[in-house]
């Protein structure tokens, strides 16, 4: 049975716009644009955005463009077959200490597509169409951080997330080297263990994916142990989410609090997050 239009296909799958956008890992505004037939704006959708929508709608490659053009597209009986070659790196490189292959894959997939400005939402943000609180991962940062940063900072933070995903894709364990990498990894862990819809769907639907990413049993779901090993027990950065943390950071007692806690509170200022950890600088 064929389906007409992106909206029709979504409704056939029983998905709301919000659910479809979340599964595709894109903003609600971007998904809504996909459902509006407007040939003049077709070029504004990047390949990764269309591919993400195709996975959610379960249509072949090129299916979303065809649906938007008013063509009838046959729905796939299952999920698209996945070329497993790029997955083999995860299976060969990660042995459960600190990450299993499936954990590394889910972490990497949590930031897949963020290099695309439209996918991330940066284009719409710079045009004033969405707020900074609608950008992926950035929306999880404390409000006080967002009050202090600008679009360039947001773009740099996005690039950190993308880089961590690429390191995982190369088979590299992404041990954090700075405050910004610790914060970014924390958000990736939260996304991977609580969401991971696309990654989970791929694992459930494709035998080749499961074969390329061997199971480590219960360890695949032991995210806390993986975090402990990856962060080396250093979770001081989590203080940025504490209520009234700004009183500690900007208050008159900052120096005494730093001594009491054994941390350099000045390094918690968002502008300094990119500084390489002191212990690594001294090597």
N, C-alpha and C positions, 0 to 999 in steps of 0.2 A: 504493500500500500504506500502510495506516495504522499508527501506532505507539501503544502504550499506556505511559504513565508516563515521567517524565523519565529515570529510569535506563534503561528499555528503549530510548529514543531515543538516549541517549548510547552505549550498548553497540552499537546498530545502526551508529553512525558509527565504531565502533572506537576510542573514546576512553576513557581511564581518568578517574577523578574528578580527579586532579591535572592532567591535560592539559586537560580541559574547564574547570576553574577558571582555569587560566593563560590560555587563549584568551579567556575571558570577562572576565578582569581582576578576579577576585574571590578572596576567600580560600577555601581548601579547605573550611573549616567552613561558609561560606555556601553553597557548592555542595552540600554534603552535606545541608543543611537543605532545599534545593530538591527533593531526591530523597525526602524524607520527607513523606508525606501527613499533614498536620496542619492542619485547617481553622482551628483557633484561632490559628495563627501566620501565616496567609496575609497579613494586613494588614501584617505586619512587613517584607514584601518591597517595596521601593520600585520605582517604574516603571523607573528606569534599570537596576536589577539584573535585572528580568525581561526587559528589552529586550536586555541583553547575553547572557543565557542563550538567548533566542530566536535571536540571530544564530549562536551556536555550534551550537545544535541544528537550525538551518535549518527553523524552523517559523514560521507566520504570526504577526502581532501577536495576542497573547492566547493563543498556543499553549501556553506554559508553564503558565499557570493552568489551561487545559483538561486538559493532561496530568496535572497534580497532582490534578485532580478525577476522574481515571479515564476521561476521554473519549478517544476515538480521534481522532488528529489526522493529517491527511494531510501528509506531508513535502513541502517545496518541491522542485521539480526542480533548482533552482539556488539562488543567494542571493537574498534579498529585494531588490526594486528600491529604489534609494535616491533620495530626492528630492535633486536636485543643487543646488538653489538656495543652500543654506547653504554649499556647497563653492565656489561661484563667487568668494567673497571671497578665498580662498587663491590662486586662479588669477590674480585681478586685482591682488592686493597684493604678492605675492612674486615677484621677478624673478631670483632666483639670487644676489643680493648683499645680505645674506649667506645667505639661505635660498631654496631653490627651493619652488614650491608644494607639491610632494609631501613635502619635508622638513618644512615648516611643518605640514602636515596630520598627518603621523606624530607629530610632537612633541605636537601638540594632542590627538591620539587617545590618546597614552600616558597622559594624565591624565584622560581622559573618564570621568565617573561618580564621581570622587573626592569631589564635593560631597555625595554620598549617604553618610550615616554608616554604613549597613549595608554598602554596597559597599566603602567604605574599610576597614571592620572596626572602626570606633571603638566601635560599640555593644557588640560582643562583647569588646573590650578593656576597656571600662569595667566590664563585668560579670564580668571575670576569666576569660573563656572562652578567650582567646587571649593570647599574650604580645606585647610591643611589637615583637618580632622577626618577627611575622607580619603586620604592617601594611605595605601597599604603600609602596614608596619609603623609608619609615622604616627598613625592615629593611636598607637599604644604607648607612645611616649608621654611622660607627665606634662600637664598643661604648662607648668612653669618653664619647661624646656622650650615648648613651642612659642611661648611669649618672647623668648630671647633670640630666636634664630630667624634666618631669612631663607629665600628660595635657594640660594647657592648652598647653604648648609644642608637643606633638605635633599638636594640633588647629590651632594657628597655622601650623605648617610645612605641614600639609595645605592650608590656605587659600592659602599662597603658590603651591603647585603648581597649584591650581585657578585662581588669578588669572593665572598665566602662560599657562595653556591658553586662558583667555578673551581675553587680549590677542592671542594668535595668531588666535583665531577672529574677532576684529575686524579682522584684517589688519595688526596692529601688530607690528613687529619687537621682540621682548622683550629689548632690551639690559638686562643686569643692573644694578641700582642699589644693591645691597647684598650682603653676604656670603651672606645666606640665599637670595637669588635666584640667585647663582652656584652654590651647592651644589645647589639644586633643579633648575636648568637642566642641570647636569652629570648628574644622575640621569635626567632626561628624555631627554637625548641617549643615554645608555647603553641606556635602555629602547627608544627608537625605532629605534636601529640594530641592536640585538640581538634585539628581539622584533617588535613591530608586527604581530602575527598578524591582528588584526581589520582594520587599515588595509590590509595587503597583500591580504587576502582581498577587500576591497571593490574595490581597484584591479584585481585579476585577474578579478573576476566581473562587473563592471558597466561597460559602455561609457560610460555617462553620467558615471561617476566619473572615468574616464580622460580624458574630454573636458574636464571641469571643472578637472582638475588636469594641465595640459600637462607633458609629460616634458621634462626638461633633460638627458637622456642620462646620461652618467657622473657629472655633477654631483649627480644625485639621491642617489648613494651616497657622495659625498665629504663625509662627516660631519666629518672632521678640519679641512678648510678652513673649513667652516661654523662650527665651534666657534672656530677661531682668529679669525675675523672678528667673531663675536658677542661673544666675551669680550675682544676687543681685546688679545689676548696676555697678559692678566692671569690666570695660573693659580696664584697663590700659595695660593689657598684649598685646593688639592689637598693641601697639607701635612697637613690634618686626618686623612688616611688613612695617613700615614707611621707605621711602627712606632715606638713609644716617643715619639710626638709630645707626650704629656702631660708628659714630662720637660722638654721645651722650654717648654711653656705654663705649667707650675706650678713649675718648678725655680728655684733661687736665681739662675741665670744668665739668666733671662728677658730682662732689660733689655739685657744685652750681646749676647744672641743676636738680639734685635730690631734692634739697631744693625747687627750684622754682616750680617743678611739684608735689611735695609732695609724691614722690615715692622713693623707694630704688633701684636705677638703678643697683647696684651690684647684686641684686637678679634676674636680667634678664639674667645673664650669663647662658647658657644652662646647665652647670654642677650643678647649684644651683636650677634648676627648681623643683626638688623633695622635697625641704624643705617645711615642713608644714607651712601654713600661720601663721604669728605671732599671730594673734588674736585667733587662735585655740590652739596654743602652750601655751598660757597664761591661758587657761581654766582649 
